[in-house]
Amino acid sequence: MVRIGTMASAFFPLNRRELMAGLGATALSPVLSARARAQARPPVALQAKTDALALRPGGPDAQVGSLVGPDLRFRRGETLEVTLSNDLPVPTAPYWRGIAGAPTAEPLMARPPIPAGARESFQIPLRYAGTSLCDLRLLGDGQAHPSRVRALIVTEKEPVAVDRDEILLIEDWRLRADGTAIASGTDPTDATPLYTVNGRPSPDFTFRLNERLRLRFINGCQRAVVAVKLEGLQMRVMAIDGQPAEPFQARNGALVLAPGGRVDAFVDVTAPAGSASPILVHDGKEARPVGRLLVSDEAPVRTAPLPPAPPLPSNGLPERLELKNALRVDLTLGAAQTDWVTPANFGRSAAPAFRARAGRIVVLALTNRAAITTVFHLHGHHFRLLDRLDDGWKPFWLDTLAVEPGQTQRVAFAAEYAGRWLIESAAVDWAAPRLVRWYGVE
């Protein structure tokens, strides 16, 4: 059984606010200027295919499902036009995690799985700036090979004053003795856990003294809640799950992320020139070095670190949620239930978990009846994590939340986008199935 608070406190001390933030947290040239990108974009060609990935140094390459194509970096307000070819031997249902308000791209609801050998085109409006994902794993449980995720970055229209903007995509794998990588939803007995960053085991990232970095941490793990720590560096949390947050310092340089969770953090490189800062990942059992941040011997970018950055520009989500007349729904996670089904067995004729009128505030009471932490993910919208007394909320938005055994967490969101949307639930166990339900906004 994984206790998130126990895991974090054993690895590094965190207070409750910082823990939940992780779950769910001059003369400077901006990385991207407003003139750097054209308004019109040609369609993006993506290919879902089986690929070889070097997961174990000196060992055979592992076969994994990958989404091959150009970098997915756009600007807020653009429309992502995609042509996706499925060259996997099985159907796939691509899901754009963090992209709210795109009902025509919703997997299983608006779009059936893409058959093997087929090709589909679709459009996705990029309403919000932030760090998102394209995920092929909705139907991935028990398949012959695991699949990777791809980062989708939507930049702000306004310049953001950082020197470097880097993705740190953390993924976990289970390898058999012969080097075969197994998919989630299968028994991992006798398989060795291994972590990669951006598809590589133990990569190095080199920066200069006093550079300001925007590090986009993504938990691309199949089921694991992970704690991420940068030895010797401090992180200032700026966004969570793709939405700007009230900035705060991550205690001891540490973050906790649920599977699929994302945190944008600003890091000022203050370690001495020539030094190395390990990137440590803790999965509830042990801390593992998964890479390093190196400080080069080049001249500093500036003579001193920059002052604390202001908040990122708002994406326009409401500042307040009126909870008095909210639609209130109880959702049970974990335990034996007939309402939740695997994606492979999902049917659109199933009864919804709830329906809400467009514009209505919805409060969900999420109770975990399982003996293990369970992760809840809401499609289509972002939510606020409410305080225990239901009289306020945390100063950030989420789309994913880990709920500990026996715990009830309440979240609230404005049902802004009409359509039919999925809800996901999965225990933090490699062999646990991914489960889904749906809700409607009318």
Stockholm file with secondary structure:
# STOCKHOLM 1.0

chainA/1-442         MVRIGTMASAFFPLNRRELMAGLGATALSPVLSARARAQARPPVALQAKTDALALRPGGPDAQVGSLVGPDLRFRRGETLEVTLSNDLPVPTAPYWRGIAGAPTAEPLMARPPIPAGARESFQIPLRYAGTSLCDLRLLGDGQAHPSRVRALIVTEKEPVAVDRDEILLIEDWRLRADGTAIASGTDPTDATPLYTVNGRPSPDFTFRLNERLRLRFINGCQRAVVAVKLEGLQMRVMAIDGQPAEPFQARNGALVLAPGGRVDAFVDVTAPAGSASPILVHDGKEARPVGRLLVSDEAPVRTAPLPPAPPLPSNGLPERLELKNALRVDLTLGAAQTDWVTPANFGRSAAPAFRARAGRIVVLALTNRAAITTVFHLHGHHFRLLDRLDDGWKPFWLDTLAVEPGQTQRVAFAAEYAGRWLIESAAVDWAAPRLVRWYGVE
#=GR chainA/1-442 SS CCCHHHHHHHHSCCCHHHHHHHCCCCCCCCSSCTTSSCSCCCCEEEEEEEEEECCSTTSCCEEEEEEESSCCEEETTCEEEEEEEECSSSCBCCEEETCCSCGGGCBTTTBCCBCTTCEEEEEEECCSCEEEEEECGGGCTTCSSCBCEEEEEEECSSCCCCSEEEEEEEEEEEECTTSCBCCTTSCCTTCEEEEEETTBSSCEEEECTTCEEEEEEEECCSSCCEEEEETTCCEEEEEETTEEEEEEEEGGGEEEECTTCEEEEEEECCSCTTCEEEEEEECSSCEEEEEEEEECSSCCSSSSCCCCCCCCCCCCCCSCCCCTTCEEEEEEESSSCSSCBCGGGCCTTSCCSEEECTTCEEEEEEEECSSSCEEEEESSCCEEEECTTSSCEEEEEESEEEECTTCEEEEEEECCSCEEEEEEEEESSTTSCCEEEEEEEC
#=GC SS_cons         CCCHHHHHHHHSCCCHHHHHHHCCCCCCCCSSCTTSSCSCCCCEEEEEEEEEECCSTTSCCEEEEEEESSCCEEETTCEEEEEEEECSSSCBCCEEETCCSCGGGCBTTTBCCBCTTCEEEEEEECCSCEEEEEECGGGCTTCSSCBCEEEEEEECSSCCCCSEEEEEEEEEEEECTTSCBCCTTSCCTTCEEEEEETTBSSCEEEECTTCEEEEEEEECCSSCCEEEEETTCCEEEEEETTEEEEEEEEGGGEEEECTTCEEEEEEECCSCTTCEEEEEEECSSCEEEEEEEEECSSCCSSSSCCCCCCCCCCCCCCSCCCCTTCEEEEEEESSSCSSCBCGGGCCTTSCCSEEECTTCEEEEEEEECSSSCEEEEESSCCEEEECTTSSCEEEEEESEEEECTTCEEEEEEECCSCEEEEEEEEESSTTSCCEEEEEEEC
//
